Amino acid sequence: MEVKKLTLRNIGRFDTLEVLLAPAGNKQSNVTVFVGNNGSGKTSILKSLATSLSWLVARIQSEKGVGSPIPELVIKNEASSASVNLDVYHFTGNTADPDAEGESDDGNYFPWRVARTRKGRKASLKSDYWGVTSLANHYRTLLSQNDKSSLPLIAFYSVERVVIDIPLKIKGKHSFLQLDGYDKSLSQGVDFRRFFEWFREREDTENESSISDDMLEQLRLVFGHDDESWAKLKEIKASKRDIQLAAVRSAIYAFMPEFSNLRVRRKPRLHMSIDKNGKTLNVAQLSQGEKSLIALIGDIARRLAVMNPSLDNPLIGDGIVLIDEVDMHLHPKWQRRLIHQLTSTFPQCQFVLTTHSPLVISDSEGVLTYLINEDEVQELPSLYGQDANTVLLDIMDTDIRNAVINEKLTLLYDSIHDSEIENAKQQLTELQHTLPIDNIELSKARLLLRKKELNLERDN
């Protein structure tokens, strides 16, 4: 399932916004990224997508399910009505080639419109739920025929996805059935509590039919380092491994290769632990960025595992994932490889992201990137391979260094160019009191100044 096109009318600051989502045209990646200043409308786009997709989630769960309405506050000032239109493609068995001239592929397209009118106003835009009802009926039919049929993941991760604590005590009884993969999947304040509760419950079940890590440690004391016995025990444990837990663990380790052995420990007290570079740590001891990434990737993988019970590798399940400020809390090294890791770990998922990071949008090939500015939403040419400074200057309209220092460096270079040697020396001295002695711009200025002095001496 893929969202092919999003159209907003009178939403936020947009009169009309129509954008294609990847894969589209020559952009064969399944990632669309929106960049722009704060207040440009990036989050409004993701929330509008989440609002419209909530109707599909609701109608998969129940034939007459009702999704989220468009909040009246987001209707553009002076407008009476607003709408979110989606064109969704899902191959249902119609074998017509959508690219073949003269052949119809209408049976695989599902358009729908969610509309909202201000109170006391006459409606100029009306909702049309035919497409979402038809697509939801398709999925419910599959489930009726086979209760292990796969469902598409639909999830929205907002900027409120901070991991404050890691709850391990399960408060009340929870079910973790297939449709529960949609539980709070589009909530704007996801706290990941359910991920950790689910992990503990699955691990408890896994340990009941297998050998727990704590038991393995005790058996090691009995068997010592007898290689044959130890290999047999590990083989037994591997044969009883929970497929869903294995999928979640492998997804986290793919993003964070320095981590391994995520598990719940019961001694000396109940906690979740993980090995980092061979050293065992309480997950609560990790940095905010590490915890946030574990929770985000773990939650996506968990939902895919729950919603694809018949797949040997649930990570290849289908889905649409929306992530606002995807670079939040992440080290630049992780930002740089983030899109590659998302698409390689979850290859069948369609991602729609927002970011302020030049590293996110310049390090993956084929990404569809839109720049939102005051007047328009502009599709950008490929930024693959561009250095971060170029992206900051050309795309994000941001200086690559402090503005005051940048101005002083510009004046210094102008003085050298104009052969104002004394001025240049004074400006260079002032900058040397502010910047490190090995600053690359200062080194460049010294060379240019010396070259200019030599040229003047030769000419005289």
N, C-alpha and C positions, 0 to 999 in steps of 0.2 A: 504494500500500500504506500502511495506517495501523494503528497500534496503538490500538485502541479502549478497552481496559481492562487494567489491571495489578492483579493480586491477589497479595499476599505473605502467606505463613503461616509464622510462627515464624522470620522473618528479622530479624537484628539485635535492635532493641528492639521490633519490631512482632509482636504476637500475630496479628492479622489486619489487613491494610491493603488496601482496595479503592478505586482511584481511576480515574476516566475521564480520558482524555487528549484534548486539543484536536485537531481540532474536535469539540465536543460541546455539545449543548443550544443555548443562545443564544451560545456562544463560538465564533464562526466563524473565528477566527484558527487557524493551525496550530502555535501555540506554547503549551506548558505550562511553567510556572515553579514551582519549589519554593523557598520561603524558610524560614528557621528558624535557630536558634542553632547554633553548632558542636556536633557530637555529637548533633544532633536526628534524623539519619537520612537527610539529603538525598542524600549520596553513596551510601549503601546502596541507595537506590531506583534510581539510575542504574546502579550496578554489577549490580543484579539484572536490570534491563532488558538490559544488555549480555550477561550470562550467558545469558539465555533466547534472545536474538536470535542468539547465536553458533551455536546449533543450526540456524537457518535458513541462515546463511552456510555452515556445514559441509556441509549436505545439498544446497545448490545446487551446491557444488563436487564433491560425491561422493554417490552414492545412499545409502550407508550411513555418511556422515560423522558424526563425533561432536563435539559442541560442548563448551563448558567446563562442568565440574560446579559445583554450589554448594559453596563451601568449607565444610568442617565447622565451622570457627571462627565462621562467621556464623550458625549455627543458634542460635536463642534458648536461653538457659540454661534447664534443666529440660525442654526439649522433645526428643523423640526424632527427629522428622523436620521438614523444612522444604520449602517449595515456592514456585516462582514460576510463576504462571499468566498467560498472555497471550491476549487475544482480538484477533485481527488481521483486518482487512477488506481484501480486495483484489478488485476487480471483474475477474472472469474471463470475462465474457460473459453471465452470468445477467442477464436484463433485468428481473427482478422488482423492483418499487419497495420498498426496505426500509422506507419510511414508510407504505406502503399497507396498510390493515387487511386481514387475511386472506391476504396474499400472503407467500410464504416467500422469504427471500434467503439461505438456509443455504449455498447453493453458493458464496457469496462470503465466508463467514466461516471462519476457520481458528484454532480454539483449541488450545493445547497447554500441557502442564505439565512443568516440570523439577523433580524432587524429589531430596532427599538425606536419608539416614538415618545417624545416628551409628553408628560401629562398635560392635558388640555389643548394639545395640538392635533392637527389633521395629519394622518400618516401619508407620507410620500414614498416610503419604502416599506415593503412587507416581507415577512419571513416566508421561506419556501423550504420545507424540510423533506421534499421528495427524495433527493439523493441520499441524505443521511439515513432516512428510514430504509431505503432499498439496500444500502450497503450493510447496515446493521442486521437486516433480515438475512442477508447472505451469510454473515458470521453465525447467527443463531441457528440457521439451517445446518451449517457444518457441525456445530456442537450437538445438535439434536441427532445427527447421523453418527457422530463419533465424539464421545465426551472428552477425548484427548486431542481434538483438533486444536491447532494453534490459533492464538488471538494476537492482534497487533498491539505492541506496547505504545501507549500514548502518555507522555509525561512532560511536565513543565517544572523546571527547577529555577526558582526566582532568586533574587539577591538575598532573600531572607533564609537561605539554606544553611546558616551557620550551625556548626556542631558545638553546642554549649556543654553538654554532658553526654555520657554514654550509659544509658539505662540498661541494666541487666536484670533487674527484678521485674518479672512480668506481672503487671497490674491487671488482673482480670483475665478472662479466657479469650483468646483470639483464634480465628480460623485463618488458614493460609491456603484457601482453595484457589482455583484458577482465576475466577473473576475477581478475587481479592487483589490481584495484580493491579487493578484499577483504583484500589483504595487510596484516596488522597493523592492520586498521581498528578492531578492538575491543581492541587492546593498551592497557593502562593507562599505559604509559610511552612513548607516541609521541614521537619526537624530530624528526620531519619530515625526516630525512635523505633518505628516498625521494623527497619532493617536489622537493628541489633537484637530486637526481640525475636524476629524470625530466625536469625542466625543461631541464637542460643537454642531455640526449640528444635531446629533441624539437626543441630549438632548433638543434642540430647538423644534424639531418635537414632542418629547414626551410631552413637556410642552404645546404644542398647543392643544393636545387632552386630557391632564390631568390637574393636579393642580401643579404648580411650587412650589418649596420650599419657595420662597419669598412670594407667595400668601398664602401658609399655615401659614406663620408667621403672616401675616395680619389677616387671619381668626381666628387665635388663640386669637388675641387681641379682636375680636368681640365675639367669643364664650367662651372665658376664658378657664377654665379647665373642661368644661362640657364633661364628659367621653363618653357619648353616641354620641354626635355630633362629637367629635374628632375621635372616632373609625370609624364612618361612612365616614368621610373625608379621613382617611388613607386607608380605604377599597376601595374607589373610585380611589385614587391615585395608589394603588397596581394593580387594575384591568386594568389600562391603561399603566402599565409599559412596556417599550420597552424591548423585549426579548434580543436583542443584547447588549444593555447597561447593562441589569441585568447580563448577562454572564460575561462581562468585569469586572463589579464591584465585583462579587462573586469571580472571579479568583484572583483579587488583594487582597481582604480581606482574602482569604485562605492562601496566602503567608505572609500577614502582618496582623495578627488578631488584632493588636492594632489600626488598621486604620478602618475607616468607613465613609460612607456618602460622597463619592467623587462626586463633582458637580461643575458646573460653576456658579459663582456669578457675578451679575451685579452691585452691590453696595458695597462700595462707588465707585468702579471702576471695570472694567471687569477683573476677575481673576478666576483661578481654585482653589478650596479649598477642604480640607479633614479634617476629625476629627481624631485626634491622642490621644488615651486615654481620649476621651471626650472633648478635647480642639480643637477648630477650628483653622486651620492654612492655610495660603496661600501655595500652593504646592511649590512655588518658595522658601519658607523658609526652606524646608526640606533639609537634607544632600544630597550630591551627590549620595551616595549609595541608599538612599530611593527613590530619583527621578529616578535613573537608573532602580531600580527594578520595580517601578510602570510602567515606560515606556516599559520595556522589556515584563513583564507579560501582560500588557495592550495591547501591540501590537500583541502578539501571540493570545490572546483571541479575539481581534477585528477581526483579519484575519479569525479565525475559525468561528466567528459569521457571517461575510459577506459571507463566502464560504459554509455555511451550513444553508441556509434560512429555510429549512423545519424541522430542528431539534428543539425540545422543549428545549434541552440543547445543544447548539452549542459546548460546551467545550469537548464533546465526539467525535468531528469530527476527521477525519483521517489526518495524516500529517507527514512530516519529517522536523525537526528543527535542525539546526546546530548553535552552540553557541561557539565562540572562547573565551577562558579565562572566563569561566562562573562565576568564583569567583570574578571577577573584581569589586572593590568598596564595596564588601559585608563584613559585620561584621562576625567574625567566627561563631557566633550563627546561622546566616542565611546560611553560607556555609555548616554547618553540616546538615541542614535539606533540602537543596536545591533540591537534586535529588528526595527525597521522595515527596516533594511538587510538583515538575514538573510532576511526574508520576501519582500522585493522582488527580491533577487538570486537566491534559490533558492526560487521560489514554490511548487514542488510537494513540497518537503521538509517533513517533520514534525519539529519541534524540541522536545526536552525539556531544560530548562536548570535549573541551580541558581544562586543569586546571593545576595550580601549587600548589593547596591546598591539603594537606593530609586529611583535614576534609571532603572534597567533596567525595573522593573515599573510605573512610573507614566507612561511616555511613549509607550505603544503601545496602541491600542484593541483590545478583543476578546481579550486574552490571558487564558488560564485560569491562575489563580494559586492555589497551595495554601500555607497556613501550617502548618508542623509544630511543634507545641508538646508539652508534657509528656503531655497526656491524649489528644490527637486530631490528626487531619489535617483542617484546615478549609479549605473553598473560600472564597476571599475575594471580596467584591463588586468590581466594576470599580474599578481605581485610576487609570484614565486621567485625566490632567489634575490629579491631586493633587500638591501641592508636596512636595518631598523631606522637609521638616520634619514634615509631617503623617504621611507614611509611616513615618519614623523613630519617631515617638511612638506612633502607633496600631497599627502592624503589627510593627515590629521592637523595640518596647519599649526604645527607646534615647533618652536625652536628646539634644536638638538642640545642646546646648553643654556645656562642662565642668561637671560636677556641682557643684563648689564654687562656681563663678561663678553657676550657676543658683540655688543656695540663697541666695547673697548678694543677687541680684536680687529673689528672692521676698520676702526680709525687707525690702528697700528699698520695694517696692510695698506691702507690708503696713503699713509705718510711714506712708507717704503716705496710704493709705486711712484709717488710724486717727487721722490728724491729728497724728502725733508728729513735728512739723516738725524739731526739733533732731536727733532720732535719724536722720531721713531725710537731713538735710544731712550728718551725719557719715558715714553709710553711702555716700552718693553720692560724697563726697570720697575715701573709701577705694577705691571702685571706679574712680574717675578716675585713681588712681595705677597701676592694673593694666591697664585696658582703654584702647584708643585713644580719643582725645577725641571722634571722630566716630562712635563705636559707636552703632548705632541704638537699643539699649535704654537707653543713658545719655541720649540725646537725648529719648526718650520720657519717661524718669523726670524730667528737668529740666522738661519742659512740664507734666507732671502735678503736680509739686511747686509750680511757680509758680502754676498754676491753683488748687491747694488753698490756698496762702497768700493769694491774692486773695479767695477765697471767705470765708476766716476774717476777713480785714480788713473785708470788707463786712458780715459778720454782727455784728462787734463795733462 
